[in-house]
Amino acid sequence: MTIIAPSRLRELRIAAGLTQTALGKELGVGKARVSQMERAGEGLDRLSTLEKLASILGVTIEDLRQPEGAPSKVGHRRQAPEASAAGTPLSSLSPLQQAAVQALVAACASRQLSDRRLVELLGEWHGLA
């Protein structure tokens, strides 16, 4: 029996800015396995898998169990202080600015925004373009 909705896994993965390949690498499985997890929920009934997913995505197991679209604090583990735009540490940005940066990264991960366009937008945002 699947403990979390497969669509919730996909939603949280994208929000964390990860591709299926990147998530698979961190889980120690291939992209095809991640795809199976997101489509059919295969393997999402194991506590050890849920613990790994929660750690990688920077969420709690309870966040994983919420329905699709439920609020969560995704990706906190991924916000390294060294991550920056124009030399500004992400941690020094306001919560709204951090959310904007995360949304841009998620758009890139889901192929809605190219890496080049992201750099252009960040440059414009910081007055560098």
N, CA, C and O atoms as CSV, one atom per row, in Angstrom:
chain,resi,resn,atom,element,x,y,z
A,1,MET,N,N,0.839,-1.183,0.000
A,1,MET,CA,C,0.000,0.000,0.000
A,1,MET,C,C,0.885,1.248,0.000
A,1,MET,O,O,1.787,1.371,0.829
A,2,THR,N,N,0.630,2.164,-0.921
A,2,THR,CA,C,1.395,3.396,-1.027
A,2,THR,C,C,1.006,4.343,0.096
A,2,THR,O,O,-0.177,4.572,0.346
A,3,ILE,N,N,2.005,4.891,0.770
A,3,ILE,CA,C,1.769,5.793,1.890
A,3,ILE,C,C,1.604,7.235,1.416
A,3,ILE,O,O,0.906,8.023,2.055
A,4,ILE,N,N,2.236,7.578,0.309
A,4,ILE,CA,C,2.109,8.943,-0.216
A,4,ILE,C,C,1.601,8.892,-1.650
A,4,ILE,O,O,1.768,7.894,-2.351
A,5,ALA,N,N,0.984,9.976,-2.066
A,5,ALA,CA,C,0.490,10.063,-3.442
A,5,ALA,C,C,1.674,10.254,-4.380
A,5,ALA,O,O,2.513,11.122,-4.140
A,6,PRO,N,N,1.758,9.462,-5.441
A,6,PRO,CA,C,2.867,9.610,-6.383
A,6,PRO,C,C,2.991,11.031,-6.925
A,6,PRO,O,O,4.100,11.527,-7.123
A,7,SER,N,N,1.857,11.686,-7.165
A,7,SER,CA,C,1.902,13.053,-7.691
A,7,SER,C,C,2.516,14.017,-6.681
A,7,SER,O,O,3.096,15.032,-7.067
A,8,ARG,N,N,2.393,13.708,-5.387
A,8,ARG,CA,C,2.993,14.554,-4.348
A,8,ARG,C,C,4.514,14.473,-4.437
A,8,ARG,O,O,5.198,15.483,-4.276
A,9,LEU,N,N,5.040,13.291,-4.690
A,9,LEU,CA,C,6.486,13.139,-4.840
A,9,LEU,C,C,6.982,14.001,-5.992
A,9,LEU,O,O,7.971,14.719,-5.848
A,10,ARG,N,N,6.314,13.938,-7.116
A,10,ARG,CA,C,6.709,14.740,-8.279
A,10,ARG,C,C,6.664,16.229,-7.938
A,10,ARG,O,O,7.591,16.974,-8.257
A,11,GLU,N,N,5.595,16.650,-7.298
A,11,GLU,CA,C,5.426,18.052,-6.919
A,11,GLU,C,C,6.578,18.526,-6.023
A,11,GLU,O,O,7.143,19.595,-6.252
A,12,LEU,N,N,6.921,17.737,-5.016
A,12,LEU,CA,C,7.988,18.121,-4.092
A,12,LEU,C,C,9.359,18.065,-4.762
A,12,LEU,O,O,10.225,18.892,-4.476
A,13,ARG,N,N,9.556,17.095,-5.652
A,13,ARG,CA,C,10.835,17.005,-6.375
A,13,ARG,C,C,11.050,18.255,-7.206
A,13,ARG,O,O,12.131,18.844,-7.177
A,14,ILE,N,N,10.034,18.665,-7.944
A,14,ILE,CA,C,10.142,19.853,-8.791
A,14,ILE,C,C,10.341,21.097,-7.936
A,14,ILE,O,O,11.151,21.961,-8.271
A,15,ALA,N,N,9.604,21.191,-6.832
A,15,ALA,CA,C,9.747,22.349,-5.941
A,15,ALA,C,C,11.150,22.436,-5.352
A,15,ALA,O,O,11.642,23.528,-5.066
A,16,ALA,N,N,11.793,21.282,-5.172
A,16,ALA,CA,C,13.160,21.258,-4.648
A,16,ALA,C,C,14.194,21.521,-5.741
A,16,ALA,O,O,15.389,21.609,-5.460
A,17,GLY,N,N,13.732,21.648,-6.989
A,17,GLY,CA,C,14.645,21.945,-8.088
A,17,GLY,C,C,15.440,20.752,-8.576
A,17,GLY,O,O,16.536,20.912,-9.112
A,18,LEU,N,N,14.899,19.558,-8.395
A,18,LEU,CA,C,15.602,18.341,-8.804
A,18,LEU,C,C,14.955,17.705,-10.026
A,18,LEU,O,O,13.734,17.721,-10.180
A,19,THR,N,N,15.783,17.151,-10.880
A,19,THR,CA,C,15.297,16.333,-11.986
A,19,THR,C,C,15.102,14.909,-11.465
A,19,THR,O,O,15.557,14.576,-10.371
A,20,GLN,N,N,14.430,14.081,-12.245
A,20,GLN,CA,C,14.299,12.670,-11.868
A,20,GLN,C,C,15.674,12.020,-11.789
A,20,GLN,O,O,15.926,11.195,-10.911
A,21,THR,N,N,16.552,12.388,-12.696
A,21,THR,CA,C,17.908,11.830,-12.702
A,21,THR,C,C,18.655,12.203,-11.428
A,21,THR,O,O,19.293,11.351,-10.810
A,22,ALA,N,N,18.579,13.474,-11.032
A,22,ALA,CA,C,19.285,13.932,-9.832
A,22,ALA,C,C,18.727,13.263,-8.577
A,22,ALA,O,O,19.489,12.847,-7.704
A,23,LEU,N,N,17.410,13.157,-8.485
A,23,LEU,CA,C,16.809,12.497,-7.325
A,23,LEU,C,C,17.208,11.028,-7.296
A,23,LEU,O,O,17.539,10.490,-6.240
A,24,GLY,N,N,17.177,10.382,-8.456
A,24,GLY,CA,C,17.579,8.982,-8.530
A,24,GLY,C,C,19.013,8.772,-8.084
A,24,GLY,O,O,19.320,7.812,-7.376
A,25,LYS,N,N,19.884,9.669,-8.501
A,25,LYS,CA,C,21.297,9.560,-8.115
A,25,LYS,C,C,21.439,9.626,-6.595
A,25,LYS,O,O,22.190,8.851,-6.004
A,26,GLU,N,N,20.718,10.552,-5.967
A,26,GLU,CA,C,20.809,10.684,-4.513
A,26,GLU,C,C,20.164,9.502,-3.788
A,26,GLU,O,O,20.582,9.139,-2.689
A,27,LEU,N,N,19.145,8.906,-4.408
A,27,LEU,CA,C,18.492,7.732,-3.817
A,27,LEU,C,C,19.261,6.445,-4.097
A,27,LEU,O,O,19.059,5.434,-3.423
A,28,GLY,N,N,20.148,6.488,-5.100
A,28,GLY,CA,C,20.876,5.293,-5.493
A,28,GLY,C,C,20.091,4.421,-6.459
A,28,GLY,O,O,20.293,3.208,-6.522
A,29,VAL,N,N,19.183,5.055,-7.220
A,29,VAL,CA,C,18.389,4.340,-8.225
A,29,VAL,C,C,18.442,5.123,-9.531
A,29,VAL,O,O,18.928,6.254,-9.562
A,30,GLY,N,N,17.950,4.532,-10.592
A,30,GLY,CA,C,17.942,5.194,-11.889
A,30,GLY,C,C,16.733,6.091,-12.083
A,30,GLY,O,O,15.780,6.068,-11.304
A,31,LYS,N,N,16.799,6.880,-13.145
A,31,LYS,CA,C,15.702,7.780,-13.503
A,31,LYS,C,C,14.407,7.002,-13.724
A,31,LYS,O,O,13.333,7.467,-13.340
A,32,ALA,N,N,14.498,5.824,-14.340
A,32,ALA,CA,C,13.306,5.015,-14.612
A,32,ALA,C,C,12.596,4.626,-13.313
A,32,ALA,O,O,11.366,4.612,-13.254
A,33,ARG,N,N,13.364,4.314,-12.284
A,33,ARG,CA,C,12.774,3.946,-10.986
A,33,ARG,C,C,12.048,5.144,-10.376
A,33,ARG,O,O,10.957,4.993,-9.827
A,34,VAL,N,N,12.647,6.332,-10.469
A,34,VAL,CA,C,11.996,7.539,-9.947
A,34,VAL,C,C,10.702,7.787,-10.718
A,34,VAL,O,O,9.682,8.147,-10.130
A,35,SER,N,N,10.749,7.596,-12.024
A,35,SER,CA,C,9.553,7.760,-12.842
A,35,SER,C,C,8.450,6.797,-12.390
A,35,SER,O,O,7.286,7.186,-12.302
A,36,GLN,N,N,8.815,5.538,-12.101
A,36,GLN,CA,C,7.840,4.553,-11.617
A,36,GLN,C,C,7.251,4.984,-10.273
A,36,GLN,O,O,6.062,4.798,-10.015
A,37,MET,N,N,8.098,5.558,-9.429
A,37,MET,CA,C,7.624,6.028,-8.128
A,37,MET,C,C,6.608,7.158,-8.309
A,37,MET,O,O,5.585,7.200,-7.625
A,38,GLU,N,N,6.900,8.066,-9.233
A,38,GLU,CA,C,6.031,9.223,-9.449
A,38,GLU,C,C,4.743,8.866,-10.194
A,38,GLU,O,O,3.721,9.525,-10.005
A,39,ARG,N,N,4.780,7.847,-11.024
A,39,ARG,CA,C,3.589,7.467,-11.798
A,39,ARG,C,C,2.710,6.460,-11.068
A,39,ARG,O,O,1.488,6.606,-11.023
A,40,ALA,N,N,3.342,5.435,-10.495
A,40,ALA,CA,C,2.568,4.327,-9.924
A,40,ALA,C,C,2.760,4.144,-8.423
A,40,ALA,O,O,2.129,3.275,-7.821
A,41,GLY,N,N,3.612,4.943,-7.822
A,41,GLY,CA,C,3.826,4.830,-6.386
A,41,GLY,C,C,4.680,3.653,-5.969
A,41,GLY,O,O,4.715,3.300,-4.791
A,42,GLU,N,N,5.378,3.033,-6.928
A,42,GLU,CA,C,6.201,1.862,-6.612
A,42,GLU,C,C,7.309,2.230,-5.627
A,42,GLU,O,O,8.079,3.162,-5.860
A,43,GLY,N,N,7.374,1.488,-4.530
A,43,GLY,CA,C,8.412,1.701,-3.532
A,43,GLY,C,C,8.090,2.766,-2.503
A,43,GLY,O,O,8.879,2.998,-1.587
A,44,LEU,N,N,6.945,3.416,-2.639
A,44,LEU,CA,C,6.605,4.490,-1.706
A,44,LEU,C,C,5.900,3.976,-0.453
A,44,LEU,O,O,5.296,4.750,0.290
A,45,ASP,N,N,5.981,2.679,-0.226
A,45,ASP,CA,C,5.375,2.088,0.960
A,45,ASP,C,C,6.428,1.676,1.985
A,45,ASP,O,O,6.102,1.069,3.005
A,46,ARG,N,N,7.670,2.000,1.717
A,46,ARG,CA,C,8.765,1.624,2.618
A,46,ARG,C,C,9.217,2.837,3.426
A,46,ARG,O,O,9.503,3.893,2.862
A,47,LEU,N,N,9.279,2.683,4.733
A,47,LEU,CA,C,9.685,3.778,5.604
A,47,LEU,C,C,11.093,4.249,5.272
A,47,LEU,O,O,11.359,5.451,5.289
A,48,SER,N,N,11.994,3.328,4.971
A,48,SER,CA,C,13.372,3.716,4.661
A,48,SER,C,C,13.427,4.601,3.419
A,48,SER,O,O,14.211,5.548,3.366
A,49,THR,N,N,12.601,4.299,2.425
A,49,THR,CA,C,12.548,5.124,1.212
A,49,THR,C,C,11.987,6.495,1.533
A,49,THR,O,O,12.508,7.505,1.062
A,50,LEU,N,N,10.928,6.541,2.332
A,50,LEU,CA,C,10.332,7.825,2.701
A,50,LEU,C,C,11.308,8.687,3.492
A,50,LEU,O,O,11.363,9.901,3.301
A,51,GLU,N,N,12.079,8.060,4.381
A,51,GLU,CA,C,13.073,8.810,5.154
A,51,GLU,C,C,14.132,9.407,4.235
A,51,GLU,O,O,14.521,10.562,4.403
A,52,LYS,N,N,14.600,8.624,3.262
A,52,LYS,CA,C,15.591,9.130,2.305
A,52,LYS,C,C,15.012,10.269,1.481
A,52,LYS,O,O,15.658,11.301,1.298
A,53,LEU,N,N,13.787,10.080,0.980
A,53,LEU,CA,C,13.146,11.126,0.175
A,53,LEU,C,C,12.985,12.413,0.976
A,53,LEU,O,O,13.279,13.499,0.476
A,54,ALA,N,N,12.523,12.294,2.206
A,54,ALA,CA,C,12.334,13.480,3.047
A,54,ALA,C,C,13.657,14.211,3.245
A,54,ALA,O,O,13.708,15.439,3.167
A,55,SER,N,N,14.714,13.469,3.499
A,55,SER,CA,C,16.027,14.079,3.692
A,55,SER,C,C,16.517,14.775,2.429
A,55,SER,O,O,16.991,15.909,2.489
A,56,ILE,N,N,16.407,14.112,1.302
A,56,ILE,CA,C,16.870,14.672,0.031
A,56,ILE,C,C,16.069,15.911,-0.348
A,56,ILE,O,O,16.635,16.904,-0.805
A,57,LEU,N,N,14.755,15.856,-0.159
A,57,LEU,CA,C,13.890,16.969,-0.553
A,57,LEU,C,C,13.843,18.079,0.494
A,57,LEU,O,O,13.314,19.159,0.232
A,58,GLY,N,N,14.394,17.814,1.677
A,58,GLY,CA,C,14.399,18.824,2.728
A,58,GLY,C,C,13.023,19.045,3.330
A,58,GLY,O,O,12.674,20.166,3.699
A,59,VAL,N,N,12.237,17.968,3.431
A,59,VAL,CA,C,10.896,18.043,4.010
A,59,VAL,C,C,10.762,16.973,5.089
A,59,VAL,O,O,11.666,16.162,5.287
A,60,THR,N,N,9.639,16.980,5.775
A,60,THR,CA,C,9.353,15.929,6.748
A,60,THR,C,C,8.562,14.814,6.061
A,60,THR,O,O,8.015,15.001,4.974
A,61,ILE,N,N,8.514,13.670,6.707
A,61,ILE,CA,C,7.691,12.580,6.180
A,61,ILE,C,C,6.231,13.025,6.159
A,61,ILE,O,O,5.480,12.653,5.258
A,62,GLU,N,N,5.834,13.811,7.136
A,62,GLU,CA,C,4.454,14.324,7.158
A,62,GLU,C,C,4.186,15.194,5.933
A,62,GLU,O,O,3.091,15.141,5.372
A,63,ASP,N,N,5.176,16.004,5.503
A,63,ASP,CA,C,5.017,16.790,4.273
A,63,ASP,C,C,4.793,15.867,3.077
A,63,ASP,O,O,3.972,16.159,2.208
A,64,LEU,N,N,5.522,14.758,3.036
A,64,LEU,CA,C,5.362,13.797,1.941
A,64,LEU,C,C,3.950,13.216,1.914
A,64,LEU,O,O,3.408,12.943,0.843
A,65,ARG,N,N,3.367,13.030,3.076
A,65,ARG,CA,C,2.058,12.382,3.178
A,65,ARG,C,C,0.889,13.324,2.904
A,65,ARG,O,O,-0.249,12.872,2.782
A,66,GLN,N,N,1.148,14.602,2.808
A,66,GLN,CA,C,0.074,15.565,2.539
A,66,GLN,C,C,-0.435,15.394,1.109
A,66,GLN,O,O,0.282,14.867,0.258
A,67,PRO,N,N,-1.662,15.835,0.837
A,67,PRO,CA,C,-2.176,15.748,-0.536
A,67,PRO,C,C,-1.447,16.715,-1.459
A,67,PRO,O,O,-0.847,17.689,-1.005
A,68,GLU,N,N,-1.504,16.440,-2.743
A,68,GLU,CA,C,-0.879,17.313,-3.726
A,68,GLU,C,C,-1.414,18.729,-3.555
A,68,GLU,O,O,-2.614,18.933,-3.366
A,69,GLY,N,N,-0.509,19.706,-3.622
A,69,GLY,CA,C,-0.893,21.105,-3.497
A,69,GLY,C,C,-0.857,21.627,-2.073
A,69,GLY,O,O,-1.003,22.830,-1.857
A,70,ALA,N,N,-0.664,20.748,-1.095
A,70,ALA,CA,C,-0.601,21.185,0.300
A,70,ALA,C,C,0.686,21.969,0.529
A,70,ALA,O,O,1.712,21.657,-0.076
A,71,PRO,N,N,0.647,22.983,1.394
A,71,PRO,CA,C,1.864,23.748,1.656
A,71,PRO,C,C,2.918,22.887,2.350
A,71,PRO,O,O,2.592,21.995,3.134
A,72,SER,N,N,4.173,23.166,2.052
A,72,SER,CA,C,5.286,22.493,2.717
A,72,SER,C,C,6.500,23.396,2.628
A,72,SER,O,O,6.540,24.335,1.833
A,73,LYS,N,N,7.479,23.098,3.448
A,73,LYS,CA,C,8.723,23.859,3.432
A,73,LYS,C,C,9.751,23.020,2.692
A,73,LYS,O,O,10.563,22.324,3.303
A,74,VAL,N,N,9.704,23.094,1.380
A,74,VAL,CA,C,10.513,22.233,0.524
A,74,VAL,C,C,11.923,22.756,0.371
A,74,VAL,O,O,12.147,23.958,0.226
A,75,GLY,N,N,12.863,21.841,0.405
A,75,GLY,CA,C,14.213,22.119,-0.032
A,75,GLY,C,C,15.105,22.876,0.912
A,75,GLY,O,O,16.112,23.429,0.471
A,76,HIS,N,N,14.788,22.933,2.201
A,76,HIS,CA,C,15.655,23.686,3.099
A,76,HIS,C,C,17.067,23.116,3.134
A,76,HIS,O,O,18.026,23.872,3.290
A,77,ARG,N,N,17.215,21.820,2.994
A,77,ARG,CA,C,18.542,21.206,2.983
A,77,ARG,C,C,19.358,21.696,1.793
A,77,ARG,O,O,20.587,21.730,1.858
A,78,ARG,N,N,18.688,22.074,0.712
A,78,ARG,CA,C,19.363,22.464,-0.510
A,78,ARG,C,C,19.805,23.917,-0.512
A,78,ARG,O,O,20.511,24.330,-1.432
A,79,GLN,N,N,19.421,24.708,0.477
A,79,GLN,CA,C,19.765,26.115,0.484
A,79,GLN,C,C,21.115,26.322,1.167
A,79,GLN,O,O,21.179,26.771,2.311
A,80,ALA,N,N,22.164,25.999,0.471
A,80,ALA,CA,C,23.496,26.179,1.020
A,80,ALA,C,C,23.806,27.665,1.128
A,80,ALA,O,O,23.446,28.427,0.231
A,81,PRO,N,N,24.468,28.100,2.204
A,81,PRO,CA,C,24.783,29.514,2.343
A,81,PRO,C,C,25.631,30.039,1.194
A,81,PRO,O,O,25.590,31.230,0.887
A,82,GLU,N,N,26.405,29.151,0.551
A,82,GLU,CA,C,27.256,29.582,-0.555
A,82,GLU,C,C,26.456,29.857,-1.827
A,82,GLU,O,O,26.929,30.557,-2.723
A,83,ALA,N,N,25.251,29.309,-1.905
A,83,ALA,CA,C,24.431,29.540,-3.094
A,83,ALA,C,C,24.161,31.026,-3.199
A,83,ALA,O,O,23.716,31.653,-2.237
A,84,SER,N,N,24.428,31.588,-4.361
A,84,SER,CA,C,24.273,33.028,-4.460
A,84,SER,C,C,23.894,33.450,-5.857
A,84,SER,O,O,24.066,32.716,-6.830
A,85,ALA,N,N,23.382,34.642,-5.922
A,85,ALA,CA,C,23.121,35.326,-7.179
A,85,ALA,C,C,23.858,36.643,-7.065
A,85,ALA,O,O,23.602,37.420,-6.144
A,86,ALA,N,N,24.750,36.901,-7.969
A,86,ALA,CA,C,25.550,38.122,-7.954
A,86,ALA,C,C,26.326,38.257,-6.647
A,86,ALA,O,O,26.523,39.370,-6.160
A,87,GLY,N,N,26.771,37.137,-6.072
A,87,GLY,CA,C,27.585,37.171,-4.869
A,87,GLY,C,C,26.802,37.367,-3.586
A,87,GLY,O,O,27.407,37.479,-2.519
A,88,THR,N,N,25.497,37.412,-3.648
A,88,THR,CA,C,24.669,37.603,-2.462
A,88,THR,C,C,24.265,36.241,-1.909
A,88,THR,O,O,23.603,35.473,-2.606
A,89,PRO,N,N,24.648,35.924,-0.667
A,89,PRO,CA,C,24.246,34.632,-0.103
A,89,PRO,C,C,22.722,34.519,-0.055
A,89,PRO,O,O,22.035,35.476,0.301
A,90,LEU,N,N,22.209,33.367,-0.408
A,90,LEU,CA,C,20.768,33.146,-0.410
A,90,LEU,C,C,20.167,33.428,0.964
A,90,LEU,O,O,19.057,33.951,1.066
A,91,SER,N,N,20.898,33.084,2.011
A,91,SER,CA,C,20.384,33.284,3.372
A,91,SER,C,C,20.198,34.755,3.726
A,91,SER,O,O,19.470,35.075,4.666
A,92,SER,N,N,20.849,35.657,2.985
A,92,SER,CA,C,20.703,37.081,3.290
A,92,SER,C,C,19.511,37.715,2.574
A,92,SER,O,O,19.193,38.880,2.815
A,93,LEU,N,N,18.852,36.960,1.698
A,93,LEU,CA,C,17.688,37.477,0.990
A,93,LEU,C,C,16.447,37.384,1.874
A,93,LEU,O,O,16.387,36.575,2.800
A,94,SER,N,N,15.471,38.214,1.576
A,94,SER,CA,C,14.203,38.156,2.305
A,94,SER,C,C,13.496,36.848,1.958
A,94,SER,O,O,13.813,36.224,0.945
A,95,PRO,N,N,12.547,36.430,2.786
A,95,PRO,CA,C,11.794,35.212,2.460
A,95,PRO,C,C,11.129,35.290,1.086
A,95,PRO,O,O,11.080,34.289,0.370
A,96,LEU,N,N,10.621,36.453,0.712
A,96,LEU,CA,C,9.989,36.612,-0.597
A,96,LEU,C,C,11.018,36.442,-1.716
A,96,LEU,O,O,10.736,35.797,-2.725
A,97,GLN,N,N,12.202,37.017,-1.539
A,97,GLN,CA,C,13.258,36.878,-2.544
A,97,GLN,C,C,13.721,35.426,-2.638
A,97,GLN,O,O,13.951,34.919,-3.736
A,98,GLN,N,N,13.858,34.757,-1.497
A,98,GLN,CA,C,14.251,33.348,-1.511
A,98,GLN,C,C,13.209,32.517,-2.255
A,98,GLN,O,O,13.557,31.630,-3.034
A,99,ALA,N,N,11.940,32.803,-2.014
A,99,ALA,CA,C,10.866,32.081,-2.700
A,99,ALA,C,C,10.927,32.325,-4.202
A,99,ALA,O,O,10.690,31.410,-4.991
A,100,ALA,N,N,11.243,33.558,-4.601
A,100,ALA,CA,C,11.345,33.878,-6.031
A,100,ALA,C,C,12.485,33.097,-6.672
A,100,ALA,O,O,12.331,32.556,-7.768
A,101,VAL,N,N,13.624,33.037,-5.996
A,101,VAL,CA,C,14.775,32.288,-6.519
A,101,VAL,C,C,14.407,30.808,-6.627
A,101,VAL,O,O,14.710,30.168,-7.634
A,102,GLN,N,N,13.759,30.262,-5.600
A,102,GLN,CA,C,13.364,28.851,-5.631
A,102,GLN,C,C,12.375,28.586,-6.764
A,102,GLN,O,O,12.449,27.545,-7.417
A,103,ALA,N,N,11.457,29.513,-6.999
A,103,ALA,CA,C,10.487,29.341,-8.087
A,103,ALA,C,C,11.190,29.331,-9.438
A,103,ALA,O,O,10.831,28.554,-10.323
A,104,LEU,N,N,12.188,30.190,-9.598
A,104,LEU,CA,C,12.943,30.217,-10.849
A,104,LEU,C,C,13.698,28.907,-11.056
A,104,LEU,O,O,13.710,28.361,-12.160
A,105,VAL,N,N,14.320,28.409,-10.006
A,105,VAL,CA,C,15.061,27.151,-10.105
A,105,VAL,C,C,14.100,26.002,-10.423
A,105,VAL,O,O,14.414,25.144,-11.248
A,106,ALA,N,N,12.935,25.980,-9.773
A,106,ALA,CA,C,11.946,24.933,-10.052
A,106,ALA,C,C,11.473,25.010,-11.502
A,106,ALA,O,O,11.259,23.980,-12.142
A,107,ALA,N,N,11.309,26.228,-12.020
A,107,ALA,CA,C,10.895,26.393,-13.420
A,107,ALA,C,C,11.956,25.834,-14.356
A,107,ALA,O,O,11.629,25.234,-15.381
A,108,CYS,N,N,13.221,26.026,-14.012
A,108,CYS,CA,C,14.308,25.455,-14.824
A,108,CYS,C,C,14.279,23.929,-14.750
A,108,CYS,O,O,14.427,23.250,-15.766
A,109,ALA,N,N,14.090,23.400,-13.553
A,109,ALA,CA,C,14.097,21.947,-13.376
A,109,ALA,C,C,12.966,21.281,-14.142
A,109,ALA,O,O,13.115,20.155,-14.617
A,110,SER,N,N,11.852,21.958,-14.265
A,110,SER,CA,C,10.719,21.379,-14.993
A,110,SER,C,C,10.738,21.768,-16.466
A,110,SER,O,O,9.771,21.544,-17.193
A,111,ARG,N,N,11.845,22.349,-16.891
A,111,ARG,CA,C,12.059,22.727,-18.295
A,111,ARG,C,C,11.121,23.832,-18.778
A,111,ARG,O,O,10.914,23.989,-19.981
A,112,GLN,N,N,10.556,24.594,-17.850
A,112,GLN,CA,C,9.708,25.718,-18.225
A,112,GLN,C,C,10.551,26.966,-18.485
A,112,GLN,O,O,10.071,27.944,-19.058
A,113,LEU,N,N,11.803,26.918,-18.061
A,113,LEU,CA,C,12.690,28.063,-18.179
A,113,LEU,C,C,14.100,27.536,-18.427
A,113,LEU,O,O,14.580,26.680,-17.685
A,114,SER,N,N,14.761,28.037,-19.454
A,114,SER,CA,C,16.114,27.567,-19.755
A,114,SER,C,C,17.105,28.147,-18.751
A,114,SER,O,O,16.839,29.172,-18.123
A,115,ASP,N,N,18.247,27.483,-18.606
A,115,ASP,CA,C,19.293,27.986,-17.717
A,115,ASP,C,C,19.735,29.382,-18.142
A,115,ASP,O,O,19.961,30.256,-17.305
A,116,ARG,N,N,19.853,29.576,-19.435
A,116,ARG,CA,C,20.291,30.879,-19.949
A,116,ARG,C,C,19.303,31.978,-19.563
A,116,ARG,O,O,19.706,33.059,-19.134
A,117,ARG,N,N,18.001,31.694,-19.719
A,117,ARG,CA,C,16.985,32.692,-19.370
A,117,ARG,C,C,16.983,32.961,-17.870
A,117,ARG,O,O,16.754,34.093,-17.445
A,118,LEU,N,N,17.238,31.930,-17.065
A,118,LEU,CA,C,17.327,32.117,-15.620
A,118,LEU,C,C,18.443,33.093,-15.280
A,118,LEU,O,O,18.249,34.012,-14.483
A,119,VAL,N,N,19.606,32.895,-15.881
A,119,VAL,CA,C,20.739,33.791,-15.631
A,119,VAL,C,C,20.388,35.214,-16.048
A,119,VAL,O,O,20.719,36.170,-15.347
A,120,GLU,N,N,19.719,35.353,-17.187
A,120,GLU,CA,C,19.300,36.687,-17.640
A,120,GLU,C,C,18.355,37.333,-16.632
A,120,GLU,O,O,18.513,38.505,-16.291
A,121,LEU,N,N,17.375,36.572,-16.157
A,121,LEU,CA,C,16.416,37.116,-15.195
A,121,LEU,C,C,17.085,37.507,-13.886
A,121,LEU,O,O,16.797,38.565,-13.327
A,122,LEU,N,N,17.975,36.655,-13.399
A,122,LEU,CA,C,18.680,36.986,-12.160
A,122,LEU,C,C,19.566,38.210,-12.342
A,122,LEU,O,O,19.670,39.048,-11.446
A,123,GLY,N,N,20.207,38.311,-13.508
A,123,GLY,CA,C,21.028,39.489,-13.792
A,123,GLY,C,C,20.197,40.757,-13.822
A,123,GLY,O,O,20.606,41.783,-13.280
A,124,GLU,N,N,19.028,40.694,-14.455
A,124,GLU,CA,C,18.131,41.852,-14.495
A,124,GLU,C,C,17.639,42.193,-13.093
A,124,GLU,O,O,17.538,43.363,-12.724
A,125,TRP,N,N,17.337,41.168,-12.329
A,125,TRP,CA,C,16.828,41.357,-10.971
A,125,TRP,C,C,17.843,42.110,-10.112
A,125,TRP,O,O,17.471,42.957,-9.300
A,126,HIS,N,N,19.109,41.801,-10.295
A,126,HIS,CA,C,20.163,42.444,-9.512
A,126,HIS,C,C,20.796,43.623,-10.243
A,126,HIS,O,O,21.810,44.156,-9.794
A,127,GLY,N,N,20.208,44.032,-11.363
A,127,GLY,CA,C,20.722,45.185,-12.092
A,127,GLY,C,C,22.055,44.946,-12.762
A,127,GLY,O,O,22.835,45.880,-12.951
A,128,LEU,N,N,22.325,43.702,-13.123
A,128,LEU,CA,C,23.618,43.372,-13.719
A,128,LEU,C,C,23.568,43.293,-15.231
A,128,LEU,O,O,24.610,43.368,-15.882
A,129,ALA,N,N,22.390,43.143,-15.805
A,129,ALA,CA,C,22.276,42.957,-17.255
A,129,ALA,C,C,22.394,44.281,-17.980
A,129,ALA,O,O,22.322,44.320,-19.208
